[in-house]
């Protein structure tokens, strides 16, 4: 009988409680720290269990976009109009079918307050815009487009506004660190100033339950099992499942062999421990996808698939290009660019110089390039013919690339082989409500159990925007802390 | 406290057992009847609980393909070579990343024996081949291609062999019925001759458990709750979740508003009851997709997406066209055909005359047709130019359509608007092992709990072939019955 490995343990079977707090939080990344601050401010005694030896989680290694909008002070200072409704319209279009409309509406309506909360807890945003194609700002600009808001088809759905808010990356004590680190640092300092206790090198293993209520967790500390009692609630903030081979194969197989932007601790343990108690999951197949192409070059060239056909708006959010490539083009992509555009792109600044490799093929004509790339004769030539015909008029009726990036490809041409150039992390996880209560498969909340961050299905249930993970992790982390500290029994 | 709606009930809380059997099977479709026969032959007392008032489930309404191969007597009689290895190579390629390789290998190796078992239990297959494009044979031919085995890219991966086995649709007592009905009927008669008891109008609600073991089910009969004890094992054979709006939205949102080929009883209850006890699921996003195009016309024409680009081998299994359209082309499809091909197609027989509607647009030239269809000038014209250039040589380097269907489109042309012309059912469900034991999220089998059919993730975890559902439902239904009747405790 070994099925008990992840099974919840009845409280009655616990001989000794090694630790006790009102609110017990598993995981000290962005969701965990946000939950801790709110729970502590609500008067709860808070204990964070973190399996590594320091705070940060995946968040501290992230570029640092936090997806915020609705007219934040930073947006307004930089001249952008936005509203909760406008942000909601965009997100509903960008995340695709199956969107959690209630969660998106809630997230957008709460965004201004959430911005103030972050700033109030010491998160700095520099009043500068980065308005060029790119994965991230190349310096410490505080605001950038991070989801294709200003590209087709979304620029016709909602009024474009940049919503990628990046914490300032300079600090007189630490020198220069990534935006995610600079988000985590003041929040961790805030939490600890509020008296939040942290126990490091402690790894969640199972939930402890009393009937239908979660009352604590079992965990391992230096190889020894400990029982931790939560008087009011348990918050799971343990991250995603990018590094569980079984879960990736069963739920998000497009990511097999290509985990990205996650940490090895993202092994799905929080999701497993909760589903072992009947918790529901949602959108386990959804994934963020990074694409290893240079955005400045992509905007100036054309992306074609294994048949030499264009398939995506080249001037959009590169994560959208990654999804289009991995999900819909069998991970086959080539970037075709002419010499002039290539030189222009090389003259721009970039946050990802690693993608500025020499082209795979270069040729005097499109016909030669096509042959060199191994495409059937005419496949690429007709694609370029159609593109050029319209580009000369400043039009792209097929994919809606903006006029500023449209110019016929002429003269010497080159192509980058971007087949297989993707990686990503899963977006699915536990199904939670607006108070971050973990929902049972029956649809009812599980008393005493809360979750936030990438162990939950957040606002991005299909498409993705950069900043959504730090965004919903912090937003619903706060909700989890507030709700857990209330400790109401249904 | 209402989270208990689907929660397992401790056996100790059951005051009265209303029914008892060795093996209790929920659902009397193909998986249930197959489990019942094997359990009864193993000497177990078997009770089937069926929520409708008759046997059949979705199976009895299905066209009736059973996916079998490896050199069945029917394949050999009709001149086809096949082997378990060849079948396995095809299936691994056709179902895509995340395939359950062990299950596919097992299924292929067991296919000959499974064919004999079906025939031995009275399932008749007529020795005739249907070798034309089509969803199903138009008469009662017993064998047809049902997964694109003889089309690109699979015809280069494995030696093409038809594996869609269709039970003979004539019966002197019932006249003509569908293949699925003619599959179910002899099996149901066999089960009942073996003494299997059936209780109709009884709906599974929850599992009854003793520690980590499943020992029975709660069910509703005419509005009253009954407790049914299973001395050896419970088999879930309750079908998929096409008709659970919540589950479709959370797991397979591409099917929102377009459920197909399923019955309303497919509300996911078996999946929910088991996951409430910690059962694992897999591939909940995977879906079969039907496409409302005429296969004879598609093979003779070209399918283009919303940009006027070809995107799929037109002479392949139409379910593969459906998946390509819904998953990868935003459900945008047009069929373009010339007058000669249209007339040839109309002269063929079809099992789906409902798709033989008049074209949406007809024009003297491709340029005119392109304009009528609302496509940007040149988009369709260049597609036809490339297609025709190669078709004249009997080639299709882009998608590999077979030479027999390649001819340049000339003269008057027409197009069918097939945007949104898809429907489907989910393929994901409970994760089971080769003995149809339901696996806990820990990876270990849940003692006493077995499952088969569309409440489980079967052999098709991404791509689909017609006959896979009746195929793995019957194959793993048998395994469930055998394993449950053994009643071994881990």
Interface residues (C-beta under 8 A of the other chain):
Chain A: X1 X2 X3 X4 X5 X6 X7 X96 X97 X98 X212 X246 X249 X250 X251 X253 X254 X256 X272 X275 X276 X277 X278 X280 X281 X282 X283 X284 X285 X307 X309 X310 X327 X328 X329 X376 X378 X379 X382 X383 X385 X386 X389 X390 X397 X398 X399 X431 X440 X441 X442 X443 X444 X445 X446 X447 X457 X461 X462 X489 X490
Chain B: X1 X2 X3 X4 X5 X6 X7 X96 X97 X98 X212 X246 X249 X250 X251 X253 X254 X256 X272 X275 X276 X277 X278 X280 X281 X282 X283 X284 X285 X307 X309 X310 X327 X328 X329 X376 X378 X379 X382 X383 X385 X386 X389 X390 X397 X398 X399 X431 X440 X441 X442 X443 X444 X445 X446 X447 X457 X461 X462 X489 X490
